[in-house]
Amino acid sequence: MAEPRRYHDLGGRFDTPGWGEVGPIRREERTLFHWERQCAAVRVLLNDSLVPLDELRDTFETFGEALYHQLSFFERMLASMVIILERKGVITEAQLQDAQQALQRRWQGEPGWLSRLVDRSADPCAEPGEQRPDPYGGNGYLPAPDAPPPQAQWRTLALTDLLVARGLFTHDTVRAAIERIDAPQPAWGARIVARAWVDPAFREAILADGRVACDTFGIPFRDGRLAIVESTAQTHCLIVCTLCSCYPRNLLGQPPAWYVGKPYRTRAIRDPRGVLAEFGLTLAPGVRVDVYDSTAELRYMVLPVRPPGTQALDESALAELVTRDCLIGVAVPRTPGAGPVAS
């Protein structure tokens, strides 16, 4: 008898009551808070020698389903890392709490200290005290710049201090890792697509090995293998990660919140045409949809169909037509002033 599917492992299923979420995809987005970027940076620096990706995801299912749903995407990452590091004897929960309390005491006595330590200039902001639903899940967030730091931020700072004290990395390497996280952007992928549209030899090379595209443009790619999959007049490509959030971050930056959410991860496999329709893309009945499920070892990017009427555009102008959503496959490039999206 097969082992029952657990609450984090969606795999595109929603035929069993309680598994997955089949409601509409929430497409709200926001920039990441500094602590979220630092949490992701610490995970990258720990790498698979201490926190393997599979172990990180498996630990999500030790939380219990109720707590799992109460935590946001980055809170789960943080909680899972702490459990794994304690299991391996690197830190203890008691040590983390002591370090966190020391940081909070310093903040209470010297409020300006935290603003010097943490760059919050890129944090999402709203009216003071306004509670908003968080597209990354959890119980919402207070984006006001003068709001008290959340507990997850204190734990991230404390965890970083403990790991620096253990000699695993330095604060400078954490800052550098955050800068690397912030550097990639969808425009890098758009340049690759535009080059492929005008250079048939380049197109063939990147379809054979996606990392050729990164090498050509001098883009560092540390995510393992990269496959660039081509949409055509007969086939439309769509990218998902049903298990968690695998995505070519080193090329395109952090994935949008909806990409890591349960509704997209569930429905992109079972109802791809319905998902595309929610994004405003209606495919002709004869067009086949190929869905690519990313893994920790293999990431995907879509090479979309070049829109008609763009023969006079140069490579730079073509790149401006390609959005992040085109590179995931939930949209197609459009020329300015084009009508409703259909393919």
NORPE-V417470 format. One record per backbone hydrogen bond with DSSP energy under -1.0 kcal/mol. NH is the residue of the N-H (numbers start at 1). CO is the residue of the C=O. E is the energy in kcal/mol with one decimal. If there is no record, write none. Layout:
BEGIN
NH	CO	E
NH	CO	E
END
This chain:
BEGIN
10	8	-1.1
13	10	-2.1
19	16	-2.3
37	33	-2.0
38	34	-2.5
39	35	-2.5
40	36	-2.3
41	37	-2.1
42	38	-2.6
43	39	-2.1
44	40	-2.0
45	41	-2.4
46	42	-2.4
47	43	-1.5
50	46	-1.0
50	47	-1.2
51	47	-2.5
56	52	-2.6
57	53	-2.4
58	54	-2.5
59	55	-2.1
61	58	-1.3
62	59	-2.2
63	60	-1.2
68	64	-2.4
69	65	-1.9
71	67	-1.4
73	136	-2.3
76	72	-2.4
77	73	-1.6
78	74	-2.4
79	75	-2.7
80	76	-2.7
81	77	-2.2
82	78	-2.2
83	79	-2.1
84	80	-2.3
85	81	-2.8
86	82	-2.3
87	83	-2.4
88	84	-1.7
89	86	-1.5
90	85	-2.7
96	92	-2.1
97	93	-2.6
98	94	-2.3
99	95	-2.4
100	96	-2.5
101	97	-2.6
102	98	-2.0
103	99	-1.8
104	100	-2.3
105	101	-2.3
106	102	-1.9
107	103	-2.3
108	104	-2.3
109	105	-1.7
110	106	-2.1
113	110	-2.1
116	112	-1.2
117	113	-1.5
118	114	-3.2
120	118	-1.0
123	120	-1.5
130	127	-2.2
132	141	-1.8
137	134	-2.3
141	132	-1.8
147	144	-1.9
154	150	-1.7
155	151	-2.6
156	152	-2.1
157	153	-2.6
158	154	-2.7
159	155	-2.8
160	156	-2.3
161	157	-2.3
162	158	-2.3
163	159	-2.4
164	160	-2.4
165	161	-2.4
166	162	-1.5
167	164	-1.5
168	163	-2.2
174	170	-1.7
175	171	-2.4
176	172	-2.4
177	173	-2.1
178	174	-2.3
179	175	-2.1
180	176	-2.0
181	177	-2.0
182	178	-2.1
183	179	-1.4
188	185	-2.2
190	186	-2.2
191	187	-1.9
192	188	-1.4
193	189	-2.2
194	190	-2.6
195	191	-2.2
196	192	-2.2
197	193	-1.9
198	194	-1.2
199	195	-1.7
203	199	-2.4
204	200	-2.3
205	201	-2.0
206	202	-2.5
207	203	-1.8
208	204	-1.3
209	205	-1.8
210	226	-1.5
212	209	-1.7
213	210	-1.2
215	211	-2.7
216	212	-2.4
217	213	-1.5
219	214	-2.9
225	297	-2.6
227	299	-3.0
229	301	-2.3
231	303	-2.3
232	235	-3.2
236	288	-3.3
238	290	-2.3
239	328	-2.4
240	292	-2.3
249	247	-2.8
251	248	-1.7
252	248	-3.1
253	249	-2.0
265	261	-2.0
266	262	-2.5
267	263	-2.8
268	264	-2.4
270	266	-1.3
271	267	-3.5
275	271	-2.2
276	272	-2.6
277	273	-2.1
278	274	-1.6
279	275	-1.2
280	277	-1.5
281	276	-2.8
287	284	-2.1
288	234	-2.6
290	236	-2.8
292	238	-3.1
294	240	-3.2
295	298	-2.7
299	225	-2.6
301	227	-1.9
302	327	-2.5
303	229	-3.2
313	310	-1.5
318	314	-2.4
319	315	-2.0
320	316	-1.1
321	318	-1.6
322	319	-1.4
327	323	-1.3
329	325	-2.0
330	325	-1.5
338	335	-2.0
343	282	-2.2
END
